[in-house]
Amino acid sequence: MIRPDPLKSESDEVTAMIEVQGLTKFYGAVSAIQDVTFHIDKGEVVGFLGPNGAGKSTTIRILTCYMPPTAGQARVDGLDCVDKSLEVRRRIGYLPENVPLYNEMTVRRFLRFVAQAKGVEARAMTREVDRVISVCGLERVKNRIIANLSKGYRQRVGLAQALINNPPVLILDEPTIGLDPTQIVEIRRLISDLREDHTILLSSHILPEVAQICQRVLILNKGRIVATDSPHALTAQLQKSAKIALTVQGDGERLARALEAMDGILTVQLETNGHSRITLETDRSRDLRPEIARKVVEEGLGLLELKSMDLSLEDIFMQLVTEESPAAEGEREASETAEEVQ
Ligand SMILES: Nc1ncnc2c1ncn2[C@@H]1O[C@H](COP(=O)(O)OP(=O)(O)OP(=O)(O)O)[C@@H](O)[C@H]1O
């Protein structure tokens, strides 16, 4: 298992925007999260990843001051989420999974209402509402009734309300859920643009989304942090063997057998479909590609492709969430959790 959170250095104390230490929450007898510890530095964009029921929403509810933890501490910009909840809320723009919008209001009216609730002064109101309308590309629909908007535009309104007062921290819970592919691309682009000026925690169980937007991921499983690092570093740490794919012209049967006998090759898979595609699992301490290319030539076959394949974030995620931790044993079957991951 990967080390849950690297030890903090002196400089982290200064730059950490979100700090979570030993966070634990019980709903009655149900344990939702246990001893969750992580920190997010100013300006970081971090993906919060986990299968259904992993405890993402619980952690977010504590961070956004909707409820206190059973044990442990959460701080935003150095302020405790229980003792300084008003100040913490002012620093967070929160896009919940189901955005509570007032359907009968126009977009502009609703945003003015939110601005008022967030304490924006009357003289700054129009400027602030116009700013978030512009950032979220809502000009075209600003005078429309919210009930008549598409799901994509409703989500933009949700993002716009989170941005009012320009909070330094954004917490976005499943921001693209229920959107069509075009709307997903648009919302992701919008979030990417926000990276410049905000610290972002993005909860999702859509892996490519997290890999695309976030520089670091926190992986939560069964209420515990099981890994935190960049997608790239996670790959490097978890990759126990290397994968090589090669495609040759014609029948690759003899080549596959020759490769099987080669030192450093662990497994060989052959698929024939006009050409032969061979997938090799190899010892990751050696680059066997030159030797493999030589074998192809010796067999008199035409080489069409020879490439190394990295583990995807999805492979890593599956590896982590299906690894049974002793603490979680008996709670649930790993396979049940894995099935729920998109
Ligand atoms: N109000 C509640 N009462 C009892 N148990 C709850 C409550 N809310 C969540 N749980 C349980 O706590 C655990 C963590 O749930 P949580 O909603 O935080 O997970 P999640 O990672 O956000 O999942 P999802 O992606 O499905 O929203 C689950 O076992 C869930 O059933």
The ligand as a Gaussian input file, in Angstrom:
#p B3LYP/6-31G(d) Opt

LIG

0 1
 N      -26.683000      10.104000       6.738000
 C      -26.135000       8.899000       6.764000
 N      -26.531000       7.960000       7.650000
 C      -25.970000       6.737000       7.705000
 N      -24.947000       6.346000       6.901000
 C      -24.512000       7.215000       5.978000
 C      -25.073000       8.543000       5.857000
 N      -24.419000       9.193000       4.852000
 C      -23.495000       8.315000       4.377000
 N      -23.556000       7.140000       5.052000
 C      -22.678000       5.964000       4.849000
 O      -21.348000       6.385000       5.019000
 C      -20.479000       5.794000       4.063000
 C      -19.761000       6.875000       3.242000
 O      -20.756000       7.573000       2.462000
 P      -20.434000       8.855000       1.557000
 O      -21.740000       9.358000       1.047000
 O      -19.582000       9.789000       2.310000
 O      -19.598000       8.187000       0.385000
 P      -19.243000       8.752000      -1.068000
 O      -17.825000       8.383000      -1.318000
 O      -19.592000      10.184000      -1.140000
 O      -20.174000       7.923000      -2.009000
 P      -21.031000       8.424000      -3.302000
 O      -20.051000       8.519000      -4.421000
 O      -22.001000       7.286000      -3.470000
 O      -21.703000       9.712000      -2.926000
 C      -21.353000       4.876000       3.231000
 O      -21.253000       3.575000       3.787000
 C      -22.744000       5.438000       3.419000
 O      -23.717000       4.424000       3.300000

